[in-house]
C-alpha cells in the first residue's frame, strides 16, 4: 500500500510459515479490541517452493488421477499423474 501513497496507514508484515493468515487475523482483531483501530485488513498467503508438498503416497493411486487424465485429454499440456 505504500506504493499507492497510503503512507499514513500502519502496516504490519508477519511471516510464520503455515499460520501467516491466521496470525494476521489475530493481530487485526487485537488491534480492534485494544482500540488501536476501527477497521483492519488482514491478508495471508504462503510462498512455497515447487514440490514442497510432494507427490502423495507411493502405495496408492492419486485421488486426482481421473481428473488429471481428463485434463490431459482436453489440453496438449501434460500434467503429472
PyMOL Python script that loads the backbone (N, CA, C, O; Angstrom):
from pymol import cmd

cmd.read_pdbstr("""\
ATOM      1  N   UNK A   1       0.808  -1.199   0.000  1.00  0.00           N
ATOM      2  CA  UNK A   1       0.000   0.000   0.000  1.00  0.00           C
ATOM      3  C   UNK A   1       0.852   1.264   0.000  1.00  0.00           C
ATOM      4  O   UNK A   1       0.377   2.334  -0.382  1.00  0.00           O
ATOM      5  N   UNK A   2       2.111   1.145   0.428  1.00  0.00           N
ATOM      6  CA  UNK A   2       2.984   2.308   0.418  1.00  0.00           C
ATOM      7  C   UNK A   2       3.163   2.849  -0.994  1.00  0.00           C
ATOM      8  O   UNK A   2       3.230   4.063  -1.188  1.00  0.00           O
ATOM      9  N   UNK A   3       3.241   1.950  -1.991  1.00  0.00           N
ATOM     10  CA  UNK A   3       3.431   2.365  -3.374  1.00  0.00           C
ATOM     11  C   UNK A   3       2.241   3.158  -3.905  1.00  0.00           C
ATOM     12  O   UNK A   3       2.376   3.904  -4.874  1.00  0.00           O
ATOM     13  N   UNK A   4       1.088   3.002  -3.281  1.00  0.00           N
ATOM     14  CA  UNK A   4      -0.114   3.715  -3.697  1.00  0.00           C
ATOM     15  C   UNK A   4      -0.274   5.052  -2.985  1.00  0.00           C
ATOM     16  O   UNK A   4      -1.278   5.739  -3.172  1.00  0.00           O
ATOM     17  N   UNK A   5       0.696   5.419  -2.180  1.00  0.00           N
ATOM     18  CA  UNK A   5       0.632   6.688  -1.474  1.00  0.00           C
ATOM     19  C   UNK A   5      -0.130   6.636  -0.167  1.00  0.00           C
ATOM     20  O   UNK A   5      -0.419   7.681   0.414  1.00  0.00           O
ATOM     21  N   UNK A   6      -0.460   5.457   0.308  1.00  0.00           N
ATOM     22  CA  UNK A   6      -1.211   5.313   1.555  1.00  0.00           C
ATOM     23  C   UNK A   6      -0.221   5.128   2.706  1.00  0.00           C
ATOM     24  O   UNK A   6      -0.164   4.067   3.326  1.00  0.00           O
ATOM     25  N   UNK A   7       0.555   6.174   2.980  1.00  0.00           N
ATOM     26  CA  UNK A   7       1.625   6.056   3.966  1.00  0.00           C
ATOM     27  C   UNK A   7       1.181   6.343   5.389  1.00  0.00           C
ATOM     28  O   UNK A   7       1.936   6.074   6.323  1.00  0.00           O
ATOM     29  N   UNK A   8      -0.008   6.876   5.588  1.00  0.00           N
ATOM     30  CA  UNK A   8      -0.470   7.164   6.938  1.00  0.00           C
ATOM     31  C   UNK A   8      -1.109   5.969   7.621  1.00  0.00           C
ATOM     32  O   UNK A   8      -1.561   6.066   8.762  1.00  0.00           O
ATOM     33  N   UNK A   9      -1.147   4.851   6.930  1.00  0.00           N
ATOM     34  CA  UNK A   9      -1.792   3.657   7.455  1.00  0.00           C
ATOM     35  C   UNK A   9      -0.739   2.730   8.044  1.00  0.00           C
ATOM     36  O   UNK A   9       0.208   2.364   7.348  1.00  0.00           O
ATOM     37  N   UNK A  10      -0.881   2.337   9.318  1.00  0.00           N
ATOM     38  CA  UNK A  10       0.097   1.396   9.879  1.00  0.00           C
ATOM     39  C   UNK A  10      -0.020   0.028   9.207  1.00  0.00           C
ATOM     40  O   UNK A  10      -1.120  -0.500   9.039  1.00  0.00           O
ATOM     41  N   UNK A  11       1.110  -0.530   8.832  1.00  0.00           N
ATOM     42  CA  UNK A  11       1.149  -1.834   8.174  1.00  0.00           C
ATOM     43  C   UNK A  11       2.072  -2.744   8.958  1.00  0.00           C
ATOM     44  O   UNK A  11       3.181  -2.353   9.321  1.00  0.00           O
ATOM     45  N   UNK A  12       1.615  -3.955   9.217  1.00  0.00           N
ATOM     46  CA  UNK A  12       2.416  -4.957   9.922  1.00  0.00           C
ATOM     47  C   UNK A  12       2.565  -6.158   9.000  1.00  0.00           C
ATOM     48  O   UNK A  12       1.572  -6.687   8.501  1.00  0.00           O
ATOM     49  N   UNK A  13       3.791  -6.589   8.774  1.00  0.00           N
ATOM     50  CA  UNK A  13       4.052  -7.788   7.980  1.00  0.00           C
ATOM     51  C   UNK A  13       4.427  -8.926   8.913  1.00  0.00           C
ATOM     52  O   UNK A  13       5.275  -8.763   9.790  1.00  0.00           O
ATOM     53  N   UNK A  14       3.801 -10.070   8.727  1.00  0.00           N
ATOM     54  CA  UNK A  14       4.150 -11.260   9.504  1.00  0.00           C
ATOM     55  C   UNK A  14       4.470 -12.392   8.536  1.00  0.00           C
ATOM     56  O   UNK A  14       3.892 -12.475   7.452  1.00  0.00           O
ATOM     57  N   UNK A  15       5.377 -13.249   8.927  1.00  0.00           N
ATOM     58  CA  UNK A  15       5.707 -14.431   8.131  1.00  0.00           C
ATOM     59  C   UNK A  15       6.094 -15.529   9.102  1.00  0.00           C
ATOM     60  O   UNK A  15       7.202 -15.540   9.638  1.00  0.00           O
ATOM     61  N   UNK A  16       5.182 -16.441   9.321  1.00  0.00           N
ATOM     62  CA  UNK A  16       5.485 -17.545  10.227  1.00  0.00           C
ATOM     63  C   UNK A  16       4.954 -18.859   9.661  1.00  0.00           C
ATOM     64  O   UNK A  16       4.204 -19.594  10.303  1.00  0.00           O
ATOM     65  N   UNK A  17       5.378 -19.111   8.439  1.00  0.00           N
ATOM     66  CA  UNK A  17       5.096 -20.370   7.747  1.00  0.00           C
ATOM     67  C   UNK A  17       3.609 -20.623   7.612  1.00  0.00           C
ATOM     68  O   UNK A  17       2.920 -19.784   7.032  1.00  0.00           O
ATOM     69  N   UNK A  18       3.080 -21.705   8.103  1.00  0.00           N
ATOM     70  CA  UNK A  18       1.712 -22.129   7.768  1.00  0.00           C
ATOM     71  C   UNK A  18       0.607 -21.380   8.505  1.00  0.00           C
ATOM     72  O   UNK A  18      -0.565 -21.707   8.318  1.00  0.00           O
ATOM     73  N   UNK A  19       0.922 -20.409   9.317  1.00  0.00           N
ATOM     74  CA  UNK A  19      -0.145 -19.710  10.040  1.00  0.00           C
ATOM     75  C   UNK A  19      -0.091 -18.199   9.840  1.00  0.00           C
ATOM     76  O   UNK A  19      -0.541 -17.444  10.702  1.00  0.00           O
ATOM     77  N   UNK A  20       0.452 -17.755   8.718  1.00  0.00           N
ATOM     78  CA  UNK A  20       0.561 -16.326   8.464  1.00  0.00           C
ATOM     79  C   UNK A  20      -0.805 -15.655   8.404  1.00  0.00           C
ATOM     80  O   UNK A  20      -0.995 -14.594   8.999  1.00  0.00           O
ATOM     81  N   UNK A  21      -1.761 -16.254   7.695  1.00  0.00           N
ATOM     82  CA  UNK A  21      -3.096 -15.663   7.578  1.00  0.00           C
ATOM     83  C   UNK A  21      -3.819 -15.587   8.902  1.00  0.00           C
ATOM     84  O   UNK A  21      -4.437 -14.569   9.215  1.00  0.00           O
ATOM     85  N   UNK A  22      -3.751 -16.654   9.687  1.00  0.00           N
ATOM     86  CA  UNK A  22      -4.444 -16.641  10.980  1.00  0.00           C
ATOM     87  C   UNK A  22      -3.759 -15.688  11.955  1.00  0.00           C
ATOM     88  O   UNK A  22      -4.424 -15.090  12.801  1.00  0.00           O
ATOM     89  N   UNK A  23      -2.448 -15.539  11.852  1.00  0.00           N
ATOM     90  CA  UNK A  23      -1.745 -14.574  12.695  1.00  0.00           C
ATOM     91  C   UNK A  23      -2.143 -13.154  12.320  1.00  0.00           C
ATOM     92  O   UNK A  23      -2.334 -12.312  13.198  1.00  0.00           O
ATOM     93  N   UNK A  24      -2.269 -12.881  11.027  1.00  0.00           N
ATOM     94  CA  UNK A  24      -2.707 -11.557  10.584  1.00  0.00           C
ATOM     95  C   UNK A  24      -4.113 -11.257  11.099  1.00  0.00           C
ATOM     96  O   UNK A  24      -4.387 -10.148  11.556  1.00  0.00           O
ATOM     97  N   UNK A  25      -4.997 -12.243  11.026  1.00  0.00           N
ATOM     98  CA  UNK A  25      -6.360 -12.076  11.533  1.00  0.00           C
ATOM     99  C   UNK A  25      -6.357 -11.819  13.040  1.00  0.00           C
ATOM    100  O   UNK A  25      -7.073 -10.945  13.528  1.00  0.00           O
ATOM    101  N   UNK A  26      -5.551 -12.582  13.769  1.00  0.00           N
ATOM    102  CA  UNK A  26      -5.449 -12.416  15.224  1.00  0.00           C
ATOM    103  C   UNK A  26      -4.943 -11.013  15.575  1.00  0.00           C
ATOM    104  O   UNK A  26      -5.511 -10.348  16.441  1.00  0.00           O
ATOM    105  N   UNK A  27      -3.873 -10.562  14.902  1.00  0.00           N
ATOM    106  CA  UNK A  27      -3.319  -9.240  15.195  1.00  0.00           C
ATOM    107  C   UNK A  27      -4.313  -8.134  14.850  1.00  0.00           C
ATOM    108  O   UNK A  27      -4.397  -7.131  15.558  1.00  0.00           O
ATOM    109  N   UNK A  28      -5.064  -8.316  13.767  1.00  0.00           N
ATOM    110  CA  UNK A  28      -6.092  -7.336  13.414  1.00  0.00           C
ATOM    111  C   UNK A  28      -7.189  -7.264  14.458  1.00  0.00           C
ATOM    112  O   UNK A  28      -7.622  -6.178  14.842  1.00  0.00           O
ATOM    113  N   UNK A  29      -7.638  -8.429  14.917  1.00  0.00           N
ATOM    114  CA  UNK A  29      -8.677  -8.466  15.955  1.00  0.00           C
ATOM    115  C   UNK A  29      -8.177  -7.831  17.247  1.00  0.00           C
ATOM    116  O   UNK A  29      -8.920  -7.108  17.912  1.00  0.00           O
ATOM    117  N   UNK A  30      -6.931  -8.093  17.604  1.00  0.00           N
ATOM    118  CA  UNK A  30      -6.362  -7.497  18.815  1.00  0.00           C
ATOM    119  C   UNK A  30      -6.276  -5.977  18.695  1.00  0.00           C
ATOM    120  O   UNK A  30      -6.499  -5.264  19.674  1.00  0.00           O
ATOM    121  N   UNK A  31      -5.956  -5.479  17.504  1.00  0.00           N
ATOM    122  CA  UNK A  31      -5.891  -4.030  17.295  1.00  0.00           C
ATOM    123  C   UNK A  31      -7.258  -3.384  17.486  1.00  0.00           C
ATOM    124  O   UNK A  31      -7.365  -2.304  18.066  1.00  0.00           O
ATOM    125  N   UNK A  32      -8.295  -4.047  16.998  1.00  0.00           N
ATOM    126  CA  UNK A  32      -9.653  -3.514  17.168  1.00  0.00           C
ATOM    127  C   UNK A  32     -10.074  -3.590  18.629  1.00  0.00           C
ATOM    128  O   UNK A  32     -10.589  -2.618  19.182  1.00  0.00           O
ATOM    129  N   UNK A  33      -9.856  -4.750  19.260  1.00  0.00           N
ATOM    130  CA  UNK A  33     -10.222  -4.909  20.680  1.00  0.00           C
ATOM    131  C   UNK A  33      -9.487  -3.922  21.571  1.00  0.00           C
ATOM    132  O   UNK A  33     -10.049  -3.421  22.546  1.00  0.00           O
ATOM    133  N   UNK A  34      -8.231  -3.641  21.239  1.00  0.00           N
ATOM    134  CA  UNK A  34      -7.428  -2.734  22.051  1.00  0.00           C
ATOM    135  C   UNK A  34      -7.669  -1.268  21.756  1.00  0.00           C
ATOM    136  O   UNK A  34      -7.071  -0.401  22.394  1.00  0.00           O
ATOM    137  N   UNK A  35      -8.540  -0.977  20.795  1.00  0.00           N
ATOM    138  CA  UNK A  35      -8.848   0.411  20.481  1.00  0.00           C
ATOM    139  C   UNK A  35      -7.818   1.089  19.597  1.00  0.00           C
ATOM    140  O   UNK A  35      -7.863   2.307  19.425  1.00  0.00           O
ATOM    141  N   UNK A  36      -6.895   0.329  19.033  1.00  0.00           N
ATOM    142  CA  UNK A  36      -5.879   0.920  18.166  1.00  0.00           C
ATOM    143  C   UNK A  36      -6.384   1.145  16.747  1.00  0.00           C
ATOM    144  O   UNK A  36      -5.794   1.916  15.991  1.00  0.00           O
ATOM    145  N   UNK A  37      -7.472   0.475  16.386  1.00  0.00           N
ATOM    146  CA  UNK A  37      -8.016   0.606  15.033  1.00  0.00           C
ATOM    147  C   UNK A  37      -9.522   0.396  15.062  1.00  0.00           C
ATOM    148  O   UNK A  37     -10.046  -0.332  15.905  1.00  0.00           O
ATOM    149  N   UNK A  38     -10.206   1.045  14.131  1.00  0.00           N
ATOM    150  CA  UNK A  38     -11.646   0.831  13.960  1.00  0.00           C
ATOM    151  C   UNK A  38     -11.913  -0.225  12.897  1.00  0.00           C
ATOM    152  O   UNK A  38     -12.937  -0.908  12.927  1.00  0.00           O
ATOM    153  N   UNK A  39     -10.991  -0.351  11.966  1.00  0.00           N
ATOM    154  CA  UNK A  39     -11.149  -1.268  10.842  1.00  0.00           C
ATOM    155  C   UNK A  39      -9.762  -1.773  10.450  1.00  0.00           C
ATOM    156  O   UNK A  39      -8.800  -1.004  10.458  1.00  0.00           O
ATOM    157  N   UNK A  40      -9.650  -3.045  10.110  1.00  0.00           N
ATOM    158  CA  UNK A  40      -8.364  -3.608   9.692  1.00  0.00           C
ATOM    159  C   UNK A  40      -8.558  -4.428   8.419  1.00  0.00           C
ATOM    160  O   UNK A  40      -9.666  -4.859   8.098  1.00  0.00           O
ATOM    161  N   UNK A  41      -7.463  -4.630   7.711  1.00  0.00           N
ATOM    162  CA  UNK A  41      -7.432  -5.504   6.546  1.00  0.00           C
ATOM    163  C   UNK A  41      -6.361  -6.547   6.821  1.00  0.00           C
ATOM    164  O   UNK A  41      -5.181  -6.214   6.930  1.00  0.00           O
ATOM    165  N   UNK A  42      -6.762  -7.802   6.933  1.00  0.00           N
ATOM    166  CA  UNK A  42      -5.820  -8.887   7.234  1.00  0.00           C
ATOM    167  C   UNK A  42      -5.717  -9.798   6.016  1.00  0.00           C
ATOM    168  O   UNK A  42      -6.728 -10.293   5.518  1.00  0.00           O
ATOM    169  N   UNK A  43      -4.508 -10.015   5.543  1.00  0.00           N
ATOM    170  CA  UNK A  43      -4.250 -10.870   4.386  1.00  0.00           C
ATOM    171  C   UNK A  43      -3.192 -11.892   4.743  1.00  0.00           C
ATOM    172  O   UNK A  43      -2.352 -11.652   5.610  1.00  0.00           O
ATOM    173  N   UNK A  44      -3.235 -13.021   4.080  1.00  0.00           N
ATOM    174  CA  UNK A  44      -2.203 -14.027   4.290  1.00  0.00           C
ATOM    175  C   UNK A  44      -2.037 -14.892   3.065  1.00  0.00           C
ATOM    176  O   UNK A  44      -3.004 -15.169   2.355  1.00  0.00           O
ATOM    177  N   UNK A  45      -0.818 -15.319   2.814  1.00  0.00           N
ATOM    178  CA  UNK A  45      -0.545 -16.265   1.736  1.00  0.00           C
ATOM    179  C   UNK A  45       0.724 -17.018   2.086  1.00  0.00           C
ATOM    180  O   UNK A  45       1.506 -16.575   2.927  1.00  0.00           O
ATOM    181  N   UNK A  46       0.919 -18.117   1.461  1.00  0.00           N
ATOM    182  CA  UNK A  46       2.112 -18.926   1.691  1.00  0.00           C
ATOM    183  C   UNK A  46       2.942 -18.970   0.419  1.00  0.00           C
ATOM    184  O   UNK A  46       2.421 -19.276  -0.653  1.00  0.00           O
ATOM    185  N   UNK A  47       4.207 -18.670   0.530  1.00  0.00           N
ATOM    186  CA  UNK A  47       5.134 -18.745  -0.599  1.00  0.00           C
ATOM    187  C   UNK A  47       5.908 -20.046  -0.446  1.00  0.00           C
ATOM    188  O   UNK A  47       6.779 -20.176   0.414  1.00  0.00           O
ATOM    189  N   UNK A  48       5.572 -20.998  -1.296  1.00  0.00           N
ATOM    190  CA  UNK A  48       6.180 -22.324  -1.179  1.00  0.00           C
ATOM    191  C   UNK A  48       7.028 -22.627  -2.409  1.00  0.00           C
ATOM    192  O   UNK A  48       6.744 -22.148  -3.506  1.00  0.00           O
ATOM    193  N   UNK A  49       8.044 -23.407  -2.216  1.00  0.00           N
ATOM    194  CA  UNK A  49       8.886 -23.856  -3.314  1.00  0.00           C
ATOM    195  C   UNK A  49       8.167 -24.950  -4.091  1.00  0.00           C
ATOM    196  O   UNK A  49       7.387 -25.701  -3.505  1.00  0.00           O
ATOM    197  N   UNK A  50       8.408 -25.062  -5.398  1.00  0.00           N
ATOM    198  CA  UNK A  50       7.798 -26.149  -6.174  1.00  0.00           C
ATOM    199  C   UNK A  50       8.163 -27.512  -5.585  1.00  0.00           C
ATOM    200  O   UNK A  50       9.321 -27.772  -5.257  1.00  0.00           O
ATOM    201  N   UNK A  51       7.172 -28.359  -5.461  1.00  0.00           N
ATOM    202  CA  UNK A  51       7.403 -29.696  -4.928  1.00  0.00           C
ATOM    203  C   UNK A  51       7.434 -29.782  -3.419  1.00  0.00           C
ATOM    204  O   UNK A  51       7.774 -30.830  -2.872  1.00  0.00           O
ATOM    205  N   UNK A  52       7.084 -28.699  -2.727  1.00  0.00           N
ATOM    206  CA  UNK A  52       7.144 -28.696  -1.264  1.00  0.00           C
ATOM    207  C   UNK A  52       6.245 -29.746  -0.631  1.00  0.00           C
ATOM    208  O   UNK A  52       6.582 -30.314   0.408  1.00  0.00           O
ATOM    209  N   UNK A  53       5.107 -30.004  -1.252  1.00  0.00           N
ATOM    210  CA  UNK A  53       4.157 -30.948  -0.671  1.00  0.00           C
ATOM    211  C   UNK A  53       4.352 -32.371  -1.172  1.00  0.00           C
ATOM    212  O   UNK A  53       3.689 -33.291  -0.692  1.00  0.00           O
ATOM    213  N   UNK A  54       5.230 -32.558  -2.107  1.00  0.00           N
ATOM    214  CA  UNK A  54       5.475 -33.904  -2.620  1.00  0.00           C
ATOM    215  C   UNK A  54       4.349 -34.378  -3.520  1.00  0.00           C
ATOM    216  O   UNK A  54       3.391 -33.647  -3.772  1.00  0.00           O
ATOM    217  N   UNK A  55       4.471 -35.593  -3.999  1.00  0.00           N
ATOM    218  CA  UNK A  55       3.502 -36.125  -4.945  1.00  0.00           C
ATOM    219  C   UNK A  55       2.446 -37.006  -4.325  1.00  0.00           C
ATOM    220  O   UNK A  55       1.600 -37.528  -5.050  1.00  0.00           O
ATOM    221  N   UNK A  56       2.452 -37.194  -3.049  1.00  0.00           N
ATOM    222  CA  UNK A  56       1.469 -38.049  -2.405  1.00  0.00           C
ATOM    223  C   UNK A  56       2.051 -39.405  -2.059  1.00  0.00           C
ATOM    224  O   UNK A  56       3.264 -39.610  -2.106  1.00  0.00           O
ATOM    225  N   UNK A  57       1.175 -40.318  -1.714  1.00  0.00           N
ATOM    226  CA  UNK A  57       1.596 -41.651  -1.274  1.00  0.00           C
ATOM    227  C   UNK A  57       2.004 -42.505  -2.470  1.00  0.00           C
ATOM    228  O   UNK A  57       1.386 -42.437  -3.533  1.00  0.00           O
ATOM    229  N   UNK A  58       3.041 -43.300  -2.288  1.00  0.00           N
ATOM    230  CA  UNK A  58       3.519 -44.179  -3.355  1.00  0.00           C
ATOM    231  C   UNK A  58       2.766 -45.504  -3.399  1.00  0.00           C
ATOM    232  O   UNK A  58       2.835 -46.215  -4.401  1.00  0.00           O
ATOM    233  N   UNK A  59       2.054 -45.844  -2.336  1.00  0.00           N
ATOM    234  CA  UNK A  59       1.403 -47.154  -2.264  1.00  0.00           C
ATOM    235  C   UNK A  59      -0.042 -47.158  -2.771  1.00  0.00           C
ATOM    236  O   UNK A  59      -0.709 -48.190  -2.707  1.00  0.00           O
ATOM    237  N   UNK A  60      -0.537 -46.015  -3.276  1.00  0.00           N
ATOM    238  CA  UNK A  60      -1.909 -45.966  -3.793  1.00  0.00           C
ATOM    239  C   UNK A  60      -2.009 -44.937  -4.909  1.00  0.00           C
ATOM    240  O   UNK A  60      -1.125 -44.100  -5.092  1.00  0.00           O
ATOM    241  N   UNK A  61      -3.079 -45.020  -5.629  1.00  0.00           N
ATOM    242  CA  UNK A  61      -3.332 -44.111  -6.741  1.00  0.00           C
ATOM    243  C   UNK A  61      -3.707 -42.724  -6.222  1.00  0.00           C
ATOM    244  O   UNK A  61      -4.330 -42.595  -5.168  1.00  0.00           O
ATOM    245  N   UNK A  62      -3.328 -41.704  -6.960  1.00  0.00           N
ATOM    246  CA  UNK A  62      -3.674 -40.338  -6.590  1.00  0.00           C
ATOM    247  C   UNK A  62      -5.185 -40.137  -6.668  1.00  0.00           C
ATOM    248  O   UNK A  62      -5.810 -40.597  -7.623  1.00  0.00           O
ATOM    249  N   UNK A  63      -5.788 -39.461  -5.687  1.00  0.00           N
ATOM    250  CA  UNK A  63      -7.225 -39.200  -5.751  1.00  0.00           C
ATOM    251  C   UNK A  63      -7.599 -38.274  -6.914  1.00  0.00           C
ATOM    252  O   UNK A  63      -8.767 -38.203  -7.295  1.00  0.00           O
ATOM    253  N   UNK A  64      -6.626 -37.574  -7.471  1.00  0.00           N
ATOM    254  CA  UNK A  64      -6.886 -36.666  -8.585  1.00  0.00           C
ATOM    255  C   UNK A  64      -6.568 -37.279  -9.942  1.00  0.00           C
ATOM    256  O   UNK A  64      -6.658 -36.590 -10.958  1.00  0.00           O
ATOM    257  N   UNK A  65      -6.200 -38.558  -9.984  1.00  0.00           N
ATOM    258  CA  UNK A  65      -5.738 -39.172 -11.226  1.00  0.00           C
ATOM    259  C   UNK A  65      -6.759 -39.050 -12.357  1.00  0.00           C
ATOM    260  O   UNK A  65      -6.393 -38.657 -13.465  1.00  0.00           O
ATOM    261  N   UNK A  66      -8.026 -39.376 -12.107  1.00  0.00           N
ATOM    262  CA  UNK A  66      -9.045 -39.296 -13.158  1.00  0.00           C
ATOM    263  C   UNK A  66      -9.196 -37.870 -13.670  1.00  0.00           C
ATOM    264  O   UNK A  66      -9.332 -37.648 -14.873  1.00  0.00           O
ATOM    265  N   UNK A  67      -9.172 -36.914 -12.767  1.00  0.00           N
ATOM    266  CA  UNK A  67      -9.294 -35.507 -13.141  1.00  0.00           C
ATOM    267  C   UNK A  67      -8.100 -35.075 -13.994  1.00  0.00           C
ATOM    268  O   UNK A  67      -8.272 -34.413 -15.018  1.00  0.00           O
ATOM    269  N   UNK A  68      -6.905 -35.447 -13.575  1.00  0.00           N
ATOM    270  CA  UNK A  68      -5.693 -35.077 -14.309  1.00  0.00           C
ATOM    271  C   UNK A  68      -5.673 -35.721 -15.689  1.00  0.00           C
ATOM    272  O   UNK A  68      -5.299 -35.072 -16.666  1.00  0.00           O
ATOM    273  N   UNK A  69      -6.069 -36.983 -15.785  1.00  0.00           N
ATOM    274  CA  UNK A  69      -6.122 -37.654 -17.084  1.00  0.00           C
ATOM    275  C   UNK A  69      -7.123 -36.963 -18.011  1.00  0.00           C
ATOM    276  O   UNK A  69      -6.869 -36.830 -19.208  1.00  0.00           O
ATOM    277  N   UNK A  70      -8.260 -36.524 -17.461  1.00  0.00           N
ATOM    278  CA  UNK A  70      -9.246 -35.798 -18.270  1.00  0.00           C
ATOM    279  C   UNK A  70      -8.675 -34.475 -18.760  1.00  0.00           C
ATOM    280  O   UNK A  70      -8.897 -34.092 -19.908  1.00  0.00           O
ATOM    281  N   UNK A  71      -7.939 -33.771 -17.896  1.00  0.00           N
ATOM    282  CA  UNK A  71      -7.298 -32.522 -18.309  1.00  0.00           C
ATOM    283  C   UNK A  71      -6.276 -32.773 -19.406  1.00  0.00           C
ATOM    284  O   UNK A  71      -6.166 -31.988 -20.347  1.00  0.00           O
ATOM    285  N   UNK A  72      -5.530 -33.861 -19.291  1.00  0.00           N
ATOM    286  CA  UNK A  72      -4.542 -34.199 -20.312  1.00  0.00           C
ATOM    287  C   UNK A  72      -5.203 -34.464 -21.658  1.00  0.00           C
ATOM    288  O   UNK A  72      -4.626 -34.146 -22.698  1.00  0.00           O
ATOM    289  N   UNK A  73      -6.392 -35.036 -21.658  1.00  0.00           N
ATOM    290  CA  UNK A  73      -7.109 -35.292 -22.905  1.00  0.00           C
ATOM    291  C   UNK A  73      -7.634 -34.004 -23.527  1.00  0.00           C
ATOM    292  O   UNK A  73      -7.657 -33.866 -24.750  1.00  0.00           O
ATOM    293  N   UNK A  74      -8.055 -33.062 -22.688  1.00  0.00           N
ATOM    294  CA  UNK A  74      -8.610 -31.801 -23.174  1.00  0.00           C
ATOM    295  C   UNK A  74      -7.521 -30.908 -23.752  1.00  0.00           C
ATOM    296  O   UNK A  74      -7.726 -30.271 -24.786  1.00  0.00           O
ATOM    297  N   UNK A  75      -6.386 -30.857 -23.108  1.00  0.00           N
ATOM    298  CA  UNK A  75      -5.311 -29.942 -23.479  1.00  0.00           C
ATOM    299  C   UNK A  75      -4.071 -30.745 -23.840  1.00  0.00           C
ATOM    300  O   UNK A  75      -3.887 -31.870 -23.375  1.00  0.00           O
ATOM    301  N   UNK A  76      -3.231 -30.159 -24.668  1.00  0.00           N
ATOM    302  CA  UNK A  76      -1.989 -30.834 -25.044  1.00  0.00           C
ATOM    303  C   UNK A  76      -0.981 -30.821 -23.897  1.00  0.00           C
ATOM    304  O   UNK A  76      -0.005 -31.571 -23.911  1.00  0.00           O
ATOM    305  N   UNK A  77      -1.223 -29.967 -22.905  1.00  0.00           N
ATOM    306  CA  UNK A  77      -0.323 -29.897 -21.760  1.00  0.00           C
ATOM    307  C   UNK A  77      -0.388 -31.195 -20.967  1.00  0.00           C
ATOM    308  O   UNK A  77      -1.471 -31.747 -20.777  1.00  0.00           O
ATOM    309  N   UNK A  78       0.725 -31.675 -20.515  1.00  0.00           N
ATOM    310  CA  UNK A  78       0.743 -32.924 -19.758  1.00  0.00           C
ATOM    311  C   UNK A  78       0.970 -32.631 -18.281  1.00  0.00           C
ATOM    312  O   UNK A  78       1.984 -32.044 -17.902  1.00  0.00           O
ATOM    313  N   UNK A  79       0.031 -33.038 -17.465  1.00  0.00           N
ATOM    314  CA  UNK A  79       0.139 -32.906 -16.020  1.00  0.00           C
ATOM    315  C   UNK A  79       0.655 -34.219 -15.453  1.00  0.00           C
ATOM    316  O   UNK A  79       0.300 -35.281 -15.966  1.00  0.00           O
ATOM    317  N   UNK A  80       1.484 -34.183 -14.411  1.00  0.00           N
ATOM    318  CA  UNK A  80       1.949 -35.441 -13.809  1.00  0.00           C
ATOM    319  C   UNK A  80       0.804 -36.172 -13.120  1.00  0.00           C
ATOM    320  O   UNK A  80      -0.033 -35.550 -12.464  1.00  0.00           O
ATOM    321  N   UNK A  81       0.769 -37.469 -13.267  1.00  0.00           N
ATOM    322  CA  UNK A  81      -0.296 -38.281 -12.662  1.00  0.00           C
ATOM    323  C   UNK A  81       0.164 -38.817 -11.335  1.00  0.00           C
ATOM    324  O   UNK A  81      -0.585 -39.526 -10.663  1.00  0.00           O
TER     325      UNK A  81
END
""", "prot")
cmd.dss("prot")
cmd.show_as("cartoon", "prot")
cmd.util.cbc("prot")
cmd.orient("prot")
